[in-house]
């Protein structure tokens, strides 16, 4: 059975070890060593031994610096060979000369980077490869863990510095999607500091990679045109069209539009679910109801898409029939319920109904509340939904 850890939660820090374990780097024992040290640091962190975790994370950084300096030294030695120097700057030409002279160590270093990042990453040039390796002395995964430790210790400013340091070097992350975890941490730090601009900015950085998220159409025509390339302009137009379609259906303000909404739309960009939940709540509290509506609408569809995917994995012949049925099935799995609590999903569904009502769509909101009051997986949000439903319809009649 596939677990919620694999299928629902956004990429966790520990996940880097699934691709960064020693076996994955058989070509480089030094590289295996510093990732192994970082793994021990992560284990200590998870066990609450923050002092040990910090010490090991710093040790991992030192080991990485030494390993990269050793690689650079190997490459610099090849430049003492006249034929290699004469080969020029193209990697293919340099590699040809190195193979002729059986420079196995240098070949291993170059192949390790080319296999991992691709030749185009370095424009096919030896000099660009060396520049990248120098940058690779940084260890953003370790800086990320150190930032998490300092945040737990209450050193918010220090934590933020390390998180920013890690994000600035996102291009050398072994698992590129770890950048989203870093952005989520930075958003939470901004929330702790009551920095609304930062909180919004970090979530929007995550949403840049969402398949469908787009801001409202700018009122300024010049701003609307200033979107870069024609391809980028088309992509933004398509995103806005998708989100505008969500909003139009909601604003028909029909009770039967609730099931149409959850039946018609899907979004598998699940890395952005928590960002959409956070932003929708943020905008709603700021009184920006239209922005809140757009974020919560897409967020609810994104969360539904992921839950549906999990249920298809776990239940034989499962297919979506109704929103109520999906919530009922989701409630049977404690890990799905826990994920929803952790990522603000159940609150987002409740907020969605509240936001829809605040935008004047009472019929849509009433029908949504009627589903949530019976089927929300978390009892707290079921009770909130029932109270909101009664405000719209009046209390249920007493049983005779």
C-alpha positions, 0 to 999 in steps of 0.5 A: 500500500502506498503511504501518505508520506509518498503521495500527499505530503510535500517533499520533506527534508529526509526525502533527499536521502532516497537519492543521495544515499552512498549507493547513489554516489558510488563514483565519489566516496567523499560525496557519499561521506558528507551526505551520510553525515548529513543523514546522521544530522537529520536523524539527530534532529528528528530525535530532538538532539539539536546540539548533535544535529547542529554539530553534524550538519556543520561537519557535513559542510566541512566535508563537502568543502574538502571533497570539492577542493579535492575535485578542483585540485584533480582538474587543475592538475590536468591543466599541467598537461600541455595537450589538455591545455591545447584541447581548448575549453570544449568538454568533449575535446578535453575529455578526449585528451584525458581519455587518451592519457588515462586520467581516470580521476579527472574523467570520474570528476567530470562524468559525475557532474555531467551525468548528474546535471547534463552537459548543457548545464555547463554550455559544454565548456570545461571552464563553466564546469569548474565555475560550477564546482567552485559553487558546489562547495556550498551545501544548501541541504545542510544550511536548510537543516541548520536553519530549521534547528535555529528556528526551533531554538527561537533564533529567528533571524539566524534561521532566516539567514540560513534559509535564504542562504540555502535558497540562494543556492537552490540550483545545486540542490540534489533534489530540486524540489527541496526549494519548495520546503525552503520557501515554506519555512521562509513563509512560516518565519515571515508569519512569525515576524508578522511580515505580511509582504514576505509571507505573501511573496514566499508563497507566490514564489511557490505558486509560480510553478503551479500549472494553473495559478495566476493573479487577477488580470492587471487593471493597468493595460501596460502591466498586462502587456509586460509579461516577457516572451510571447510564450510566457504571455500565452501561458499566463493567459491560459492560467488566468482563463482556467482560474477565471473559469473556476470563479465564473462557475462559483458565481452562477450561485447555484446549489448544483454548481458545487458538484459541477465544480468538484467534478469538472476541475483537477490540478495535480500541482500538489506542491502548491496545496499548502501555499494556496491554503495559506494565501487564501486564509491570508487574503480572507483575513485581509478582506481581499475576498476576490483574491481569497476566492481564487486561491481557495477555489484552486487550492480546494481542487488541488487538494481534491485531486491529490486525495482522489489519486490516493483513494484510487491507489487504495480502494479497488475500482474507486472513481469519483462520484461526489464530493461528499463521497470523497470526504467520507472515504478520506475520513477512513484514513488517519494519515490523510486526515493528519495530512489535511490538518497539517497542511490546512486542507480541512480549514481551507474547505471551510474557508472556501464556503465562507469566502464564497458566501462573502462574495455574495454566492449564498446558494453555492455556500449553503450547499457546500456547508451542507456537505461539510457539516456531515462529511468534513474529516475533522470534527472541529471543522464539521461543527464550524460548518454546521454553525455556518449552515444554520446561520444561512438556513436557520437551526434544524427543527427539533426532533419530535 
